Amino acid sequence: MTGRIATRLEELRSELALGERRLQELDRERLDVQQTLLRIAGAVQVLQELLDEESAASNGAVPSVVAD
């Protein structure tokens, strides 16, 4: 009985270590995706502002600056 318990304990420790490593990988991947989304959001904002300025210029209006 003790041998089976020790074997199972080692299996569980191994599974725990694998799970912890996988969680670390996912955390790194999440950070990478988050950074990518921030860059995309920034690019969207810049392009929207350029489009708004171009549209205002073609209508003869003075573009307004909106501060966040």
C-alpha positions in Angstrom: 0.0 0.0 0.0 2.8 2.5 0.9 4.4 1.9 -2.5 1.2 2.8 -4.3 0.8 5.9 -2.3 4.4 7.0 -2.9 4.0 6.3 -6.7 0.7 8.3 -6.8 2.3 11.1 -4.9 5.2 11.3 -7.4 2.7 11.3 -10.3 0.7 14.1 -8.7 3.9 16.2 -8.1 4.9 15.7 -11.7 1.4 16.8 -12.9 1.6 19.8 -10.6 4.9 20.9 -12.0 3.6 20.5 -15.5 0.6 22.5 -14.7 2.6 25.3 -13.1 4.9 25.5 -16.1 1.9 25.6 -18.5 0.4 28.4 -16.4 3.6 30.4 -16.7 3.6 29.9 -20.5 0.0 31.1 -20.7 0.8 34.1 -18.5 3.6 35.1 -20.9 1.4 34.5 -23.9 -1.4 36.6 -22.3 1.1 39.5 -21.8 2.2 39.2 -25.5 -1.4 39.3 -26.7 -2.1 42.3 -24.4 0.8 44.2 -25.8 -0.2 43.4 -29.3 -3.8 44.7 -28.6 -2.4 47.9 -27.1 -0.3 48.5 -30.3 -3.4 47.8 -32.5 -5.6 50.1 -30.4 -3.0 52.9 -30.7 -2.8 52.4 -34.5 -6.6 52.5 -34.7 -6.7 55.7 -32.8 -4.0 57.4 -35.0 -5.7 56.3 -38.2 -9.1 57.5 -36.9 -7.7 60.9 -36.0 -6.0 61.2 -39.5 -9.3 60.2 -41.1 -11.2 62.8 -39.0 -8.7 65.5 -39.8 -8.9 64.7 -43.5 -12.6 64.7 -43.5 -12.7 68.0 -41.6 -10.2 69.5 -44.0 -12.2 68.5 -47.0 -15.3 70.1 -45.5 -13.4 73.3 -44.8 -13.7 73.0 -41.0 -10.9 73.5 -38.6 -10.1 70.1 -36.9 -10.6 70.1 -33.2 -8.2 68.5 -30.8 -9.7 66.1 -28.3 -7.6 65.4 -25.2 -8.1 62.1 -23.3 
